[in-house]
Amino acid sequence: MEILDHNREAWDKLVEEGNIWTKPVDSQVIEDAKNGIWSIVLTPTKPVPSDWFGMLARKKVLCLASGGGQQGPVLAAAGAEVTVLDNSQSQLDRDLLVSRRDKIDLRIELGDMRDLSRFDSESFDLIFHPVSNCFTDDVNKVWKECYRVLRKGGALLAGFCNPITYIFDLNEWDENQNLSVRYTIPYCDLDQLPKEQLKVRIENKEPIEYGHSLQDQIGGQIDAGFIITGFYEDSAGGDLLDPYINTFIATRAIKP
């Protein structure tokens, strides 16, 4: 099974089902952004600090694996020159909907977050990469490509899962609200889910996920050449682990 194709179909299906991360912003959000009033998220609930972006006017921004008609259109309305790359055409269609409806310019690219070869080195001033690398097998390829396409002094803003969320048996979690430790990190559905559960996930076109270690998520950025200059944690906004630990992380990293 080709994971890239499977996850593309899975996210196309999530668009049909109205998943929260597939619902485009409304026209008022875009109008406010044009007037300098806006905020967006890298993680489920906490807005990204405004000083992480710097001045957006004419800044070249890559919204990486960030389709859905949410972050990209807002950044474009705020003055940036935005390219949105995503693995799901249906997600990209959400960005096109907002672009056409509210008359904002966006460049749309269908592709794999691990492969940015279509872009020249040092093409972007800012990369906005919300929680999505849990759907790819090699996050280090993502960081290396981000480093290559960023200009010197450019910033990578990334959101990702705390890998602790992947050590628990999700069936026990969903059915009985029990925190039962079962899996190891790094985690992969294909390797660690029981065969019957994996079969159901594939048949239902649910995304295949990966739980990357913090060594790869944070250390991988440093190894790629980045300097981490910002960090915060966020909750999932209602999951079982929320009373115990924040399960999402955001980082700001600079290419020196």
Buried (B, 14 or more C-beta within 10 A) or exposed (E): EEBBEBBBBBBBBBBEEEEEBBEBBEEEBBEBBBEEEBEBBBBBEBEBEEEBBEEBEEBBBBBBBBBBBBBBBBBBBBBBBBBBBBBBBBBBBBBBEBBEBBEBEBBBBBBBBBEBEEBEEEBBBBBBBBBBBBBBBBBBBBBBBBBBBBBEEBBBBBBBBBBBBBBBBBBBBEEEEEEEEBBEBBBBBBEBBEEEBBEEBBEEBBBBBBBBBBBBBBBBBEBBBBEBEBEBEBBBEEEBBEEEEBBBBBBBBBBE
